[in-house]
Structures are given as C-alpha cells and as structure tokens.
Amino acid sequence: MKKANETIEMLQYQLRRYKAMRKGAACQSLQYKLQKLMSQQANV
C-alpha cells in the first residue's frame, strides 16, 4: 500500500511538471497510468 501511494505521488508530481512544460502526449500517458493505479488501489 505504501509503495502504491509513493507511486501515485510520483506520477502526480511528474504530471504537474509535464503540464508546466506543455508536453501533451506525456501528460496523457501519465494521466492514464495514474487513473489505472488509483482505480486498482480503490478496488483493494
């Protein structure tokens, strides 16, 4: 569980950085990974 929380925080940080740099494709990819991870965590 702690590992998943750390991963979520890391993805959120990266997502904010890519948004600031206006990297659209990277943002979409990270957003997909983040949503998938969060939904898996919610099901556990």
Buried (B, 14 or more C-beta within 10 A) or exposed (E): EEEEEEBBEEBEEBBEEBBEEEBEEBBEBBBEBBEEBBEEEEEE
